[in-house]
Amino acid sequence: MPKKKKTKKSKKVKKTIRSKLNLKTAVKKSSLPGQEEKPEIKKIKKQPTEKRIYNLKDFVVYPKHGVGKITGIEKAKIGDIDIQFYKILVEKEKLTLTVPINQQSKLRPIASINQINKCISILKTKPKIKRTMWSRRAQEYDQKINSGKIYELAEVVKDLNKNTDIIADQSYSERQLFEKAYERLKSEFEAVLKSSPEDVQKKMDKALGRTNISESTI
């Protein structure tokens, strides 16, 4: 009798049976007693990278606190993540900040000489008189002071400058904001120009037309 030809269907069935048998033997082998399981390989999480542009002893500006000096670049482990961060001393506020390197977008380098000269030009211009309520203006001034932008800081100093040392001519909150902006700007002038606080104050007061005001008022 002639041999029956193997159909394609029977071949497929045999292949399926064979693959199932292979799978069963593989499971048995893996579950043999005394056989060590391979340890799970964990990937080490790294801090997201961001180009580091600051070095030790560099001056930087942190918007909410002003000019600071990098006193250290350190490492720490938080959970599974290795973190590198800057230690920044803000001398005016007697404060040390810890800023992760991958969040350095919060920092900016101190101004250039050209930017300082532009600030002097801003201080020489007439203050803008706004008719809005003081509470709203105070909020705007505070936002400008904490923006970290040197030109906005110079504008606040210029707009709140009263050219006088008579306390009655300026409200307490106005004076507070003026002094805060003045000191922030002054500290950056000192760092850029590498001048003494006294020399910087004379330079700023001259631009503001405050030459006749005693130094003790600032």
C-alpha positions as CSV (number, residue, x, y, z in Angstrom):
1,M,0.0,0.0,0.0
2,P,1.3,3.5,-0.8
3,K,2.5,5.5,2.1
4,K,0.3,8.4,3.2
5,K,1.9,11.8,2.7
6,K,2.3,13.9,5.8
7,T,0.0,16.8,5.7
8,K,1.1,20.4,6.7
9,K,-1.4,20.3,9.5
10,S,0.2,17.2,11.1
11,K,3.6,18.9,10.9
12,K,2.3,21.9,12.7
13,V,0.8,19.8,15.5
14,K,4.1,17.9,16.0
15,K,6.0,21.2,16.2
16,T,3.5,22.6,18.9
17,I,3.9,19.4,21.0
18,R,7.7,19.5,20.7
19,S,7.8,23.2,21.8
20,K,5.5,22.4,24.8
21,L,7.7,19.6,25.9
22,N,10.8,21.7,25.6
23,L,9.1,24.4,27.7
24,K,8.2,21.9,30.4
25,T,11.8,20.5,30.6
26,A,13.1,24.1,30.8
27,V,10.8,24.8,33.7
28,K,11.9,21.6,35.5
29,K,15.6,22.4,35.0
30,S,15.2,25.9,36.4
31,S,13.3,24.7,39.5
32,L,15.8,21.9,40.4
33,P,16.6,21.8,44.1
34,G,20.0,23.3,45.1
35,Q,20.2,25.4,41.9
36,E,21.2,29.0,42.6
37,E,19.0,31.7,41.2
38,K,20.9,34.4,39.3
39,P,20.9,37.7,41.2
40,E,18.8,40.5,39.7
41,I,21.0,43.2,38.2
42,K,19.9,46.6,39.3
43,K,20.9,49.6,37.3
44,I,22.5,52.4,39.4
45,K,20.3,55.5,39.2
46,K,22.3,58.6,38.4
47,Q,21.5,62.2,39.0
48,P,20.1,63.8,35.8
49,T,22.9,65.6,34.1
50,E,23.2,69.3,33.5
51,K,26.4,71.0,32.4
52,R,28.4,72.2,35.4
53,I,29.6,75.8,34.8
54,Y,30.6,76.9,38.3
55,N,33.8,76.3,40.2
56,L,34.9,76.6,43.8
57,K,35.1,80.3,45.0
58,D,32.9,81.5,42.1
59,F,30.3,84.1,42.9
60,V,26.8,83.3,41.8
61,V,23.3,84.8,42.2
62,Y,20.5,82.8,43.8
63,P,17.3,84.8,42.9
64,K,15.7,84.7,46.4
65,H,18.8,85.4,48.4
66,G,21.2,87.4,46.2
67,V,24.9,87.0,45.7
68,G,26.7,84.0,47.2
69,K,30.1,82.3,47.0
70,I,30.6,78.6,46.2
71,T,32.4,77.2,49.2
72,G,32.2,73.5,48.3
73,I,31.1,71.0,45.7
74,E,30.0,67.8,47.6
75,K,28.3,64.5,47.0
76,A,25.6,62.7,48.9
77,K,23.3,59.7,48.4
78,I,19.6,60.2,48.7
79,G,17.8,56.8,48.4
80,D,19.3,55.1,45.3
81,I,20.4,58.4,43.7
82,D,23.9,59.9,43.9
83,I,23.5,63.7,44.2
84,Q,26.2,66.3,43.6
85,F,25.5,69.8,45.0
86,Y,27.0,73.2,45.6
87,K,27.5,74.7,49.0
88,I,26.8,78.5,48.6
89,L,27.5,81.0,51.3
90,V,25.3,84.1,51.2
91,E,27.4,86.3,53.5
92,K,24.9,89.2,53.7
93,E,22.2,86.9,55.1
94,K,24.7,84.6,57.0
95,L,23.1,81.7,55.2
96,T,24.5,78.6,53.5
97,L,22.5,77.2,50.6
98,T,22.6,73.6,49.3
99,V,21.9,73.6,45.6
100,P,21.9,70.3,43.6
101,I,24.1,70.6,40.5
102,N,21.2,69.4,38.2
103,Q,19.1,72.3,39.5
104,Q,21.7,74.9,38.7
105,S,19.2,76.7,36.4
106,K,18.1,78.4,39.6
107,L,21.6,80.1,39.7
108,R,23.1,82.6,37.4
109,P,26.6,84.0,37.1
110,I,27.3,87.5,38.5
111,A,26.9,90.3,36.0
112,S,29.5,91.6,33.6
113,I,31.1,95.1,33.7
114,N,28.8,96.1,30.8
115,Q,25.7,95.0,32.7
116,I,26.9,97.0,35.8
117,N,27.4,100.1,33.6
118,K,23.9,99.6,32.2
119,C,22.6,99.4,35.8
120,I,24.3,102.7,36.6
121,S,22.5,104.2,33.6
122,I,19.1,102.9,34.9
123,L,19.8,104.4,38.3
124,K,20.4,107.8,36.7
125,T,16.9,107.8,35.0
126,K,13.8,109.3,36.5
127,P,11.6,107.0,38.6
128,K,8.4,105.7,37.1
129,I,5.4,107.0,39.1
130,K,2.6,104.4,39.1
131,R,-1.0,105.3,40.2
132,T,-1.9,101.8,41.2
133,M,-2.5,100.8,44.9
134,W,0.6,100.4,47.0
135,S,-0.2,96.8,47.9
136,R,-0.1,95.8,44.2
137,R,3.0,97.8,43.5
138,A,4.7,96.3,46.6
139,Q,4.0,92.8,45.2
140,E,5.4,93.8,41.8
141,Y,8.6,95.2,43.4
142,D,9.1,92.1,45.6
143,Q,8.7,89.9,42.5
144,K,11.3,91.9,40.7
145,I,13.7,91.8,43.6
146,N,13.4,88.0,43.8
147,S,13.6,87.4,40.0
148,G,17.4,87.4,40.1
149,K,17.4,89.8,37.1
150,I,19.9,92.6,37.7
151,Y,18.1,95.2,35.5
152,E,14.8,94.6,37.3
153,L,16.7,95.0,40.6
154,A,18.1,98.4,39.4
155,E,14.7,99.5,38.4
156,V,13.2,98.9,41.9
157,V,16.1,100.8,43.5
158,K,15.5,103.7,41.0
159,D,11.7,103.7,41.4
160,L,11.8,103.6,45.2
161,N,14.6,106.1,45.6
162,K,13.2,109.2,47.4
163,N,16.4,111.3,47.3
164,T,15.8,112.0,51.0
165,D,16.6,110.7,54.4
166,I,13.4,112.1,55.9
167,I,11.5,109.0,57.2
168,A,8.1,110.8,56.9
169,D,8.6,111.0,53.1
170,Q,8.7,107.2,52.8
171,S,6.5,104.5,54.3
172,Y,8.0,101.7,56.4
173,S,7.2,99.0,53.7
174,E,8.6,101.3,50.9
175,R,11.8,101.8,52.9
176,Q,12.1,98.0,53.6
177,L,11.8,97.1,49.9
178,F,14.2,99.9,48.9
179,E,16.8,98.7,51.3
180,K,16.4,95.1,50.3
181,A,16.8,95.9,46.6
182,Y,19.7,98.4,47.3
183,E,21.7,95.9,49.3
184,R,21.2,93.1,46.7
185,L,22.4,95.4,43.9
186,K,25.2,96.7,46.0
187,S,26.5,93.2,46.9
188,E,26.6,92.3,43.2
189,F,28.4,95.6,42.4
190,E,31.0,94.7,45.0
191,A,31.6,91.2,43.6
192,V,31.9,92.4,40.0
193,L,33.9,95.6,40.6
194,K,35.9,94.0,43.4
195,S,35.5,97.2,45.3
196,S,34.9,98.0,49.0
197,P,31.3,98.5,50.2
198,E,32.0,102.2,50.8
199,D,33.3,102.8,47.3
200,V,30.3,101.0,45.8
201,Q,27.8,102.9,47.9
202,K,29.3,106.2,46.8
203,K,29.1,105.1,43.2
204,M,25.4,104.1,43.5
205,D,24.4,107.1,45.6
206,K,26.0,109.4,43.0
207,A,24.0,107.8,40.2
208,L,20.8,108.1,42.3
209,G,21.5,111.7,43.3
210,R,21.8,110.7,47.0
211,T,25.3,112.4,47.4
212,N,24.1,114.6,50.3
213,I,22.5,111.7,52.2
214,S,24.6,110.3,55.1
215,E,25.9,106.8,54.8
216,S,24.2,105.7,58.0
217,T,20.8,105.9,56.4
218,I,21.4,102.8,54.2
